[in-house]
Amino acid sequence: MSSQLTSQSLRRGLNARQLGTVEKLLIAGQEELREVGHEALTIRTVALRAGVSPATAYTYLASKHHLFAELFLRHIADDPDAEVVGSDVTERVQNAARGVVNRLVVEPELAAAVTPALLGSDPDVARLRLKIGAEFVTRFEAALREPGEDGPVDPLVLEVLVLTLSGALLQAGMGVMTYDEMADRLDSAVAVIMRGNL
């Protein structure tokens, strides 16, 4: 069953009561994730915590992977420090990548949950993968532009940066490196990418 909840932008079609239910489910999902971890969490336990029936929860959340992808998108999109700063383009791009990583460091259970969630075949997750990728693109586009500039950026550089961040997230999610190590390694990778394109 496809759920009604696929992104913040699509939530506009929901009425106030439905939006309230969605918010309760996402808050309960985050609390449940922090308390029991991603393996023990179920949509039923999230529904119980949110004070709604499991059937209602499944109306909005197709699976726990869908929940984790929603929480991840929400977490990175609601970043209060998303504005990218730096003295030059390399530093701005490094800070953009580090900003995503720092958002995961503060939510270790979400970090552990998101990699297997995003690798799944759930159609609701597939749509969210595109939105998460768009969030990465937006951050890197802003970092690649000089302050006050609004022209296009090199699409190949942009693609390599998104692939580098996505690959680093996958490696950290598989336990190849910690998220703190990932931030430092991304700094080095970005420096190499930008050195070849300045």
DRENLUM-243154 format. One line per field, with one value per residue: x, y negated, z of N, C-alpha, C in turn. Coordinates in steps of 0.2 Angstrom, whole numbers, plus 5000, padded with zeros to 4 digits. Atoms other than C-alpha are relative to their C-alpha. Layout:
BEGIN
n_X: [X_...]
n_Y: [Y_...]
n_Z: [Z_...]
ca_X: [X_...]
ca_Y: [Y_...]
ca_Z: [Z_...]
c_X: [X_...]
c_Y: [Y_...]
c_Z: [Z_...]
! end
This chain:
BEGIN
n_X: [5004_4996_5002_5001_4994_4994_4995_5003_5004_5007_5005_5004_5007_5003_5003_4997_5000_4995_4993_4999_4998_4994_4996_5000_4997_4993_4997_5000_4995_4993_5000_5000_4993_4995_5001_5000_4996_5003_5002_5005_5006_5005_5006_5005_4997_5000_5007_5002_4997_5003_5007_5004_5001_4995_5003_4999_4992_4998_5003_4996_4993_5000_4995_4995_4995_5003_4999_4993_4998_5003_4997_4993_5001_5003_4995_4995_5003_5002_4993_5000_4994_4999_4996_4993_4995_4993_4997_4999_5005_4999_5002_5007_5002_4998_5005_5006_5000_4999_5007_5004_4997_5001_5007_5000_4997_5005_5005_4996_5005_5002_4994_4999_5006_5002_4996_5004_5006_4999_4998_5006_5004_5006_5001_5000_4993_4997_5002_4996_4993_4999_5001_4993_4995_5001_4997_4993_4999_5001_4994_4994_5001_4999_4992_4996_5001_4998_5006_5004_5000_5006_4999_4999_4994_4998_5004_4995_4997_5005_5002_4994_5000_5006_4998_4995_5004_5005_4995_4997_5005_5000_4994_5001_5005_4998_4995_4993_4997_5005_5002_4995_4995_5003_5000_4993_4999_5004_4996_4995_5003_5003_4994_4998_5005_5000_4993_5000_5005_5000]
n_Y: [5006_5006_5005_5007_5004_4998_5005_5006_5003_4997_5000_5005_4997_4997_5005_5002_4994_4995_5003_4999_4993_4999_5003_4995_4994_5001_5001_4993_4996_5003_4998_4992_4999_5002_4996_4993_4998_4999_4993_4998_5004_4997_5005_4999_5004_5007_5002_4999_5006_5006_5000_4999_4993_4998_5001_5007_5001_4997_5004_5005_4997_4994_4995_5003_5004_5007_5004_5002_5005_5006_5003_5002_5006_5005_5002_5004_5006_5005_5002_5007_5003_4998_5005_4998_5006_4999_5006_4999_4995_4994_5000_5000_4993_4996_5001_4997_4993_4999_5002_4994_4995_5003_4998_4993_4998_5002_4995_4994_4994_5001_4998_4993_4997_5003_4997_4994_5002_5003_4995_4996_5001_5003_5005_5006_5001_5002_5007_5004_5000_5006_5006_5001_5001_5007_5004_5000_5004_5007_5002_5001_5006_5006_5001_5001_5007_5006_5004_5005_4997_4996_4996_4993_4997_4995_4994_4994_5001_4999_4993_4997_5002_4996_4993_4999_5000_4994_4994_5001_4998_4992_4997_5001_4996_4993_4999_5000_5006_5003_5006_5005_4999_5001_5007_5001_4997_5004_5006_4998_4998_5006_5003_4997_5001_5007_5002_4999_5004_5007]
n_Z: [5000_5001_4995_5002_4998_5004_4999_4997_5005_5002_4995_5001_5002_4994_4996_4994_4996_5003_4999_4993_5000_5003_4996_4994_5002_5000_4994_4997_5004_4998_4993_5000_5003_4995_4995_5001_5006_5006_5001_4996_5001_5005_5001_4994_4994_5001_5000_4993_4997_5002_4997_5006_5002_5005_5007_5002_5002_5006_5005_5001_5000_5003_4997_4996_5004_5002_4994_4999_5005_4998_4995_5003_5004_4995_4996_5004_5002_4994_4998_4999_5002_5007_5004_5001_5000_5001_5003_5007_5002_4997_4993_5000_5002_4995_4994_5002_4998_4993_4997_5000_4995_4994_4999_4999_4993_4994_5000_5002_5002_5006_5004_5001_5003_5007_5006_5002_5002_5007_5005_5001_5007_4998_5005_4996_4999_5006_5001_4995_5003_5005_4997_4997_5005_5002_4994_5001_5005_4998_4996_5004_5005_4996_4998_5006_5003_4996_4997_5004_5007_5001_5006_5000_4998_5004_4998_4998_4994_4995_5000_4996_4993_4998_5000_4995_4994_4999_4999_4993_4995_5001_4996_4993_4998_5000_4995_5003_4996_4996_5003_4999_5005_5007_5001_5002_5007_5005_5001_5005_5007_5003_5002_5006_5005_5002_5003_5007_5004_4999]
ca_X: [5000_5007_5006_5000_5016_5030_5038_5035_5030_5016_5009_5001_4986_4983_4970_4974_4969_4980_4995_4993_4993_5008_5017_5013_5019_5036_5039_5034_5045_5060_5057_5055_5071_5081_5074_5074_5085_5081_5080_5068_5056_5040_5026_5015_5026_5027_5008_5006_5018_5009_4992_4985_4979_4992_4980_4981_5000_5001_4990_5004_5020_5022_5036_5049_5061_5049_5049_5068_5069_5056_5065_5082_5075_5066_5082_5094_5081_5077_5096_5097_5115_5112_5119_5136_5150_5169_5182_5184_5174_5183_5180_5162_5160_5169_5157_5142_5147_5152_5135_5126_5138_5136_5117_5120_5132_5119_5107_5117_5101_5095_5112_5112_5094_5095_5108_5098_5082_5088_5094_5077_5065_5050_5042_5039_5058_5062_5053_5062_5079_5076_5071_5087_5098_5090_5094_5112_5112_5105_5118_5132_5125_5125_5143_5149_5143_5151_5141_5128_5130_5115_5122_5124_5137_5147_5135_5150_5158_5141_5137_5155_5152_5134_5141_5156_5144_5132_5147_5154_5137_5136_5153_5149_5133_5141_5154_5169_5172_5164_5154_5168_5181_5169_5169_5188_5189_5176_5187_5201_5190_5182_5200_5205_5189_5190_5209_5205_5192_5197]
ca_Y: [5000_4983_4970_4952_4946_4945_4928_4911_4904_4916_4914_4898_4909_4915_4906_4899_4915_4926_4914_4916_4935_4935_4923_4935_4950_4942_4936_4953_4961_4950_4954_4973_4973_4964_4976_4993_4992_4995_5014_5015_5001_5006_4995_5003_4996_4979_4979_4984_4970_4957_4962_4968_4985_4995_4994_4975_4975_4987_4974_4962_4973_4988_4996_4992_4988_4975_4968_4967_4959_4946_4943_4941_4929_4919_4919_4912_4900_4892_4889_4872_4870_4875_4858_4862_4850_4850_4839_4848_4861_4876_4871_4868_4885_4893_4885_4890_4908_4907_4899_4915_4926_4915_4918_4936_4936_4928_4942_4958_4970_4961_4962_4981_4983_4972_4982_4999_4989_4979_4995_5003_5005_4997_4985_4972_4973_4971_4955_4949_4954_4941_4928_4931_4931_4914_4907_4912_4904_4888_4887_4890_4878_4864_4868_4868_4851_4835_4825_4815_4826_4835_4843_4861_4872_4885_4900_4913_4906_4905_4924_4929_4920_4928_4945_4943_4938_4952_4965_4958_4960_4978_4982_4974_4983_5000_4996_4994_4977_4967_4951_4940_4949_4947_4928_4927_4938_4928_4913_4921_4928_4911_4903_4915_4913_4894_4893_4901_4889_4872]
ca_Z: [5000_4995_5009_5009_5017_5004_5008_5016_5000_4997_5014_5008_5002_5020_5031_5048_5057_5045_5047_5066_5064_5053_5065_5080_5070_5066_5083_5090_5077_5082_5100_5097_5086_5100_5113_5106_5090_5072_5073_5087_5081_5072_5065_5078_5092_5084_5082_5101_5106_5095_5102_5085_5078_5068_5053_5054_5055_5040_5031_5032_5034_5022_5032_5045_5031_5025_5042_5043_5026_5031_5047_5038_5025_5039_5049_5035_5028_5045_5047_5056_5050_5032_5025_5018_5022_5018_5012_4995_4985_4992_5010_5006_4998_5012_5025_5015_5016_5034_5038_5032_5042_5057_5056_5057_5072_5083_5079_5079_5079_5064_5056_5059_5052_5036_5026_5026_5024_5008_5000_5001_4986_4995_4982_4996_5000_4982_4980_4996_4989_4975_4987_4998_4983_4978_4996_4993_4976_4983_4996_4984_4971_4984_4990_4972_4968_4974_4986_4977_4961_4954_4938_4933_4941_4932_4932_4932_4947_4956_4951_4958_4974_4976_4972_4984_4998_4995_4994_5010_5019_5012_5019_5036_5036_5033_5047_5036_5045_5058_5054_5062_5051_5036_5039_5038_5023_5014_5017_5008_4994_4991_4991_4977_4967_4968_4964_4948_4943_4949]
c_X: [5004_4997_4998_5006_5006_5005_4996_4996_4993_4995_4995_4993_4997_4996_5003_5001_5006_5007_5002_5002_5007_5006_5001_5004_5008_5003_5000_5006_5007_5001_5002_5007_5005_5000_5002_5005_4996_4998_4994_4993_4996_4995_4995_5002_5000_4993_4998_5003_4996_4992_4995_5000_5006_4997_5001_5007_5002_4996_5005_5008_4999_5004_5004_5005_4997_5000_5007_5002_4997_5004_5007_4999_4998_5006_5005_4996_4999_5007_5000_5007_5002_5004_5007_5004_5007_5003_5002_4995_5001_4998_4992_4997_5001_4995_4993_5000_5000_4993_4995_5003_4999_4993_4999_5003_4996_4994_5003_4995_4997_5005_5000_4994_5000_5004_4996_4993_5000_5002_4994_4996_4993_4999_5000_5007_5003_4999_5004_5007_5001_5000_5007_5005_4999_5002_5008_5002_4999_5005_5006_5000_5002_5007_5004_5000_5003_4995_4997_4999_4994_5000_5000_5006_5002_4997_5005_5003_4994_4998_5006_4999_4994_5002_5005_4997_4996_5005_5003_4995_4999_5005_4999_4995_5001_5006_5007_5004_4995_4998_5005_5006_4997_5001_5007_5002_4997_5004_5005_4998_4998_5006_5002_4995_5001_5007_5000_4996_5000_5004]
c_Y: [4994_4995_4993_4996_5002_4994_4994_4997_5003_5000_4994_5002_5003_4994_4999_5006_5005_4998_5002_5007_5001_4997_5005_5006_4999_4998_5006_5004_4998_5003_5007_5002_4999_5005_5007_5002_5002_5007_5002_4996_5003_4994_5000_4996_4993_4998_5000_4993_4993_5000_5001_5007_5002_4999_4993_4999_5003_4996_4995_5003_5007_5005_4996_4997_4994_4995_4997_4995_4993_4996_4997_4994_4994_4997_4995_4994_4995_4998_4992_4997_5002_4995_5002_4994_5003_4995_5002_5006_5007_5001_5000_5007_5005_4999_5002_5008_5002_4998_5006_5005_4998_5002_5007_5002_4998_5005_5007_5006_4998_5001_5008_5002_4998_5004_5006_4997_4997_5005_5005_4998_4997_4994_4993_4997_4997_4993_4995_4999_4994_4994_4998_4998_4992_4995_5000_4996_4993_4997_4999_4994_4993_4999_4999_4993_4995_4997_4995_5003_5004_5004_5007_5002_5006_5007_5007_5000_5001_5008_5003_4999_5004_5008_5002_5000_5006_5006_5000_5002_5007_5003_4999_5005_5008_5001_5000_4994_4997_4993_4994_5001_4998_4992_4998_5002_4997_4994_5001_5001_4994_4996_5002_4998_4992_4998_5002_4996_4993_4996]
c_Z: [5000_5006_4998_5001_4996_5001_5003_4995_4998_5006_5000_4999_5006_5003_5006_5004_4998_5001_5007_5001_4998_5005_5006_4998_4999_5006_5004_4997_5002_5007_5001_4998_5006_5006_4999_4994_4994_4999_5004_4998_4995_4999_5005_5006_4999_5001_5008_5003_4998_5002_4994_4999_4995_4993_4998_4999_4993_4994_4997_4999_4997_5004_5005_4996_4997_5005_5001_4995_5001_5005_4998_4996_5004_5003_4996_4997_5005_5003_5001_4997_4993_4995_5000_5000_4999_4997_4993_4999_5003_5007_5000_4999_5006_5006_4998_5001_5007_5003_5000_5005_5007_5003_5003_5007_5006_5001_4998_4999_4993_4995_4998_4996_4993_4995_4998_4997_4992_4995_4998_4993_5001_4995_5004_5001_4994_4998_5005_4998_4996_5004_5005_4996_4998_5006_4999_4994_5001_5004_4996_4995_5004_5002_4994_4997_5005_5003_4995_4993_5000_4993_5001_5003_4995_5002_5001_5007_5005_5000_5004_5007_5003_5001_5006_5007_5001_5001_5007_5005_5000_5004_5007_5002_5001_5005_4998_5004_5004_4997_5001_4995_4993_4999_4998_4993_4995_4999_4995_4993_4997_4998_4993_4994_4998_4997_4993_4996_5002_4994]
! end
